[in-house]
């Protein structure tokens, strides 16, 4: 199975802390966030990974290389201009011949990946969104879209940028996706899963599923959540292999 790890963000909100270091290379317990993510994917049985690049992409190339030291085959997709979370998938549409994963490169996330894939295969949607409950799962505040999921595992609504006060489960930034999802992504244009693709799927009645994770999701894309995430790791509230 292939995975696309999104690492093209401009790191604007972390610039004061990270300098010119891209967000995915920010260190957590001596390793970059991105390397933790890649090790998790490799341990879960993923072998082929694409990483999209834009801001300071050469730094990421130098750090990760071919991925052989992580047990992976890593390739890179350069974006100029940046294409967004879904546009990155659209650029590589010829690569997606079977179910694949999309993983946000600036989140530190852990859960049983095979369970997400089992949910995806059972419900057979266009995409399945990994979700967490901020009342139950360790997290660094609510950054992802809010989701209402039915008892059957189908997503009933998805609202990006709903704010911390909104109710519902939260997008953990990991998706199992079918190749036909590219039908909802324009060629060569900016497109975002949360703002464009998921709402459109729901509006058109296309099947979209959710999966409640059994681990944690630490969004580390700004100074405050970064500090909170590092503290959770430091005091052992979340486990890093």
N, C-alpha and C positions, 0 to 999 in steps of 0.2 A: 504494500500500500504506500502511496505517496502522500506527502504533506507539504503544504505551503506555510512557511512561518513568516509573518509580516514584520518587517524590520526597517521600513522605509520612512518612518515618521521623522519630523524635523526636530524633535526634542526641545521644542520651544519652552515648555513649562519647567523643564529641568535644567535649563541652560545655566542658571545661577549656581547650581550644585555640581552639574556634570561638566561644565566648560564645553569643549568641543567634542566630548565623548558622546556617541549616540546612545539613546536610552537602552537598547538591548545589551549594551556592553557595561552598563552600570554594575559594579560588583556587589554580590550578596554572599557573605561567608567565603570570600576569596575567589569566587567564580562569577563571571558575567551572567546576568539573567538569561540571556540567550543560550548560554552553554548549559545551564540547568535545564532549560526547556528541551534542548536537543538530547541531552542524556535521558530525560524522561521519555521522549519519543522512542529512542533506541531501545530502552529497557522494555517498552510496550510492544516491540516487534516491528516498528516502522524502520524501513531501510533507505528509502529515497526521499530527500527533502529539497525543496526549492526555498530559497530565501530571497525576498524582494529587497532592493536597495535603492536609497536615494540620498539621504543626508549622511555624510561621512561613511559611505559604503565601503571605501577601501579599508577603513579600520576593521570593519566586520569581516571582510575577505581575509585580511591578515590573521585575525584571531581564529577564525573557524576553518579556513582553508578548504580542503576537500571533504572534511568531516571524517576521514578515515580513522583518526585517533579516537573518535566517538562511536565508531562502529556504524557510520552512516556514509551514504553517497550524497554529498551536498553540491547543488548547483545554484547559480545566482541569476536573478532577473533585474536588470538595471531599469530604473524608471526616471524619465525626465521629459515631461513633468510627472509628479507623483500622481498615481492613479486611484488611490483609495483602497479600502479593504476588499471590495468586490472587483474593482477595475484590475487589481493585481491578478485575480483569478482569470478574468477575461483575457488578459494579455497572454496567458499561458494555456488557453483553452484547448490547444492541440494535445497537451500533456495529459488531460483528464479523461482517461478511457475507462475508469472504474471509480467506485467510491473513493474519495480522498478527504484529507483533513485540512482545515484552515485553523491556524493557531496564532494568536496575537503575541508578538515577540517581546512586548514590554509588560506582560503579566507573569507572575510567578504562580503557577497553577499545578495542582496535583490531584488526580483522581484515577479511578480504575478505567482506563481508556477502552478496554474491551467491552465494558458495560455500555458505554455510549454507542459503540458500533453495533452491539446486539439490539439496543433500542431502535437504532436507525434501520437495521435490517428487518426487524419485526414490523415496524410501522410503515416502511417504504415511502418516506416523504422525499421531497426535493432536497431538504436539508434538515438536520437535527442540531439544535442549539444546546450546548452544555449550560446548565443553569445552577445558580446557588441561591440559598435562602440567607439573607444577611442576618436573620435572627438565629440561625443554626450553624452556619459555616464560618470559619475564620476568614475575615476579609479586611480590606483597608478602606472601608466606605463604599458607597455605591457610585460606580462610574459608568457601568454598562446600561444598556436598554432594559426597561422593565417589561416583564412577560407575564401574561396570564395563561396558564396551561390547564386544560381540562383533565378529568380523571382518566381519559383514554390516552393521554400523552400528547394530544394535539395542541398546538399553540392557538389560542383564541385571539390574542392581541399582542402586539409588540410596539412599544413606544420608546424611541430613542430620546435621551435628554429629558427624561421625566422629572429628575430631581430626587433628592434623598427622601422626601416626604411621601413619594408615590408608593403605592402598594404593588405587590407582585414579586415574583422571582427575578433574578438579575442575570443578564448575559455574562457568562464567564470567559467569553472570547475564544472558545474552541467549538468548531463546527464539523460535523460529518456531512459531506456534500456529494450530491450526484452530478455527473458531467452535464446533465440537462439543465442545471442551474445557470449555465452560460447563456441560455435563451433569454434570461432576464437581465443580462449584463451587456451594456452597449459596447461595441468595438472601439477600442482606443480612447475611451472617455473616462473621466473620473466617476466612480460609483462606489457607494458605501453599503455594506450589508444592512446595517441598522437603520439608516435613513432612506435607503432606496429599495434594496432587493427584498428584504423581509416584509415591509409594508405592502409592496406590490404583489408578492406571492399571496398574502392574505386577502388582498382586495380582489384578486382574480380567482380565489378559491383553490389555489394550488396547495397541496399538503405540506405543512411545516410542523415539525415535531420538536419536543423538548425532552431533555434528560436531566434529572436532578443528580448532581454529582455527590460522591461520597468523600470528598476531600476538602480542599480550600482553594481560594482564588484571591491573590494579593495583586491588586492593580498598583503599579509602581511608576506612574507616569507624571508625577508632580512631587515637589519636596515633602509636603505633609504626609501623603500616603507612603512615600518612600521611607520616611522616618518611622512611620507606624509599622510598616512591613518588616523593616530591619529589627525593630523591637520584638515583634511576634516571633521572629526566627531566633533572636538572641535568647529569649527566655523560654524557648522550647514549646511555644504554643502551636507551632506548626513544625513538621519534620521535613528536613532536607536530607536526601540520601547522601 
